[in-house]
């Protein structure tokens, strides 16, 4: 919709003259969508740090910037690692939405192979296996990151 809101020459450049306009549109759209979700996760992670820690840091003479730098952000990051890893996996899966605007990704490539060879089951089985391979390998990596950043003795509130 952005090209329609801009002046005609700028809109025409975005739609026609920009190299790979579908790719850049998908990248910007998925980037903005994911950025809003990550911003909310970071906000809630900082909010999940007990307020007593912030008060204790302020009482011990730390400035607000030092409190964020040394107390709130490190703990908040460790709290939000599990949702961030899920978001990372979601980005990989959400790229299939880019097919709707013409970006050649795994699902689009499978459709193209099906139309050329008439072997739809094989093409989509390969695409499924590729998505599964990517997701499982990212899952193992993210689980290791979660294990390394886990706060010993920290149990999420309300889970007991």
C-alpha positions in Angstrom: 0.0 0.0 0.0 3.0 2.3 0.6 3.6 3.0 -3.2 0.0 4.2 -3.5 0.5 6.7 -0.7 3.7 8.2 -2.1 4.0 10.6 -5.0 3.5 8.9 -8.3 7.2 8.9 -9.3 8.3 7.4 -6.0 5.5 4.9 -6.0 6.4 3.8 -9.6 10.0 3.4 -8.5 9.0 1.2 -5.6 6.7 -1.0 -7.7 8.7 -1.2 -11.0 12.3 0.0 -10.8 13.4 -1.2 -7.4 15.4 -4.5 -7.9 13.4 -7.4 -6.6 10.4 -5.4 -5.3 8.6 -8.4 -4.1 11.5 -9.5 -1.9 11.9 -6.0 -0.4 8.2 -5.8 0.2 8.2 -9.1 2.0 11.3 -8.2 4.0 9.9 -4.9 5.2 6.5 -6.4 6.0 7.9 -9.4 7.9 10.5 -7.1 9.5 7.9 -4.6 10.8 5.6 -7.4 12.0 8.4 -9.2 13.8 9.8 -6.0 15.3 6.5 -5.1 16.9 6.2 -8.6 18.4 9.8 -8.5 19.7 9.4 -5.0 21.1 6.4 -6.3 23.1 8.4 -9.3 24.3 11.2 -7.1 25.5 8.8 -4.8 27.3 7.2 -7.7 29.1 10.6 -9.3 29.9 11.7 -6.1 31.6 8.4 -5.9 33.3 8.8 -9.4 34.6 11.8 -8.5 36.7 10.7 -8.1 40.2 10.3 -4.4 41.1 12.3 -4.9 44.3 15.5 -5.5 42.3 15.1 -2.1 40.6 14.4 -0.4 43.9 17.4 -2.1 45.5 19.6 -0.9 42.7 18.4 2.6 43.0 18.8 2.5 46.8 22.4 1.4 46.4 23.2 4.5 44.4 22.9 3.3 40.8 21.4 5.7 38.3 18.4 4.8 36.2 20.7 4.1 33.2 23.0 1.9 35.3 20.0 0.1 36.8 18.8 -0.8 33.3 22.2 -1.7 32.0 23.3 -3.9 34.9 20.1 -5.2 36.4 17.0 -5.0 34.3 18.2 -5.7 30.8 20.4 -8.7 31.6 17.7 -10.3 33.6 15.0 -9.3 31.2 17.0 -10.8 28.3 17.3 -14.1 30.1 13.6 -14.1 30.8 12.6 -13.5 27.1 15.0 -16.0 25.5 12.3 -18.7 25.2 9.7 -16.5 23.5 12.4 -15.0 21.3 13.5 -18.4 20.1 9.9 -19.2 19.3 9.6 -15.9 17.4 12.8 -16.9 15.5 11.2 -20.1 14.4 8.0 -18.3 13.5 10.0 -16.0 11.1 11.2 -19.0 9.2 7.7 -20.3 8.9 6.1 -16.9 8.1 8.3 -16.5 5.0 5.9 -18.8 3.2 3.4 -15.9 3.3 5.8 -14.1 0.9 4.5 -16.5 -1.7 1.3 -14.4 -2.0 3.2 -11.4 -3.4 5.4 -13.4 -5.7 8.6 -14.1 -3.8 10.2 -17.4 -4.9 10.5 -19.3 -1.6 10.2 -23.0 -0.7 6.5 -23.3 -1.2 6.5 -21.3 -4.5 9.4 -23.5 -5.8 7.4 -26.6 -5.0 4.4 -25.2 -6.9 6.6 -24.4 -9.9 8.2 -27.9 -9.8 4.7 -29.4 -9.7 3.5 -27.4 -12.7 6.5 -28.5 -14.7 6.8 -32.1 -13.7 3.2 -32.9 -12.5 4.8 -34.6 -9.5 3.0 -32.6 -6.8 3.4 -35.1 -4.0 7.1 -35.4 -4.4 7.6 -31.6 -4.7 5.6 -30.8 -1.6 7.1 -33.8 0.3 10.5 -32.3 -0.4 9.3 -28.8 0.7 7.9 -30.3 3.9 11.1 -32.2 4.6 13.1 -29.0 4.0 10.9 -26.9 6.4 11.1 -29.8 8.9 14.9 -29.9 8.6 15.3 -26.2 9.0 12.8 -26.0 12.0 14.4 -29.0 13.8 17.9 -27.7 13.4 16.9 -24.2 14.6 15.0 -25.9 17.5 18.2 -27.7 18.7 20.2 -24.5 18.4 17.6 -22.4 20.3 17.2 -25.0 23.0 21.0 -24.8 23.6 20.8 -21.0 23.8 17.9 -21.3 26.3 19.8 -23.8 28.4 22.9 -21.5 28.5 20.9 -18.4 29.5 18.5 -20.0 32.0 18.5 -18.4 35.4 19.1 -21.0 38.1 16.2 -21.3 40.5 14.0 -18.9 38.5 10.5 -20.2 37.9 8.0 -18.3 35.9 5.4 -16.6 38.1 2.1 -18.4 38.3 3.5 -21.7 37.2 3.5 -23.2 40.7 
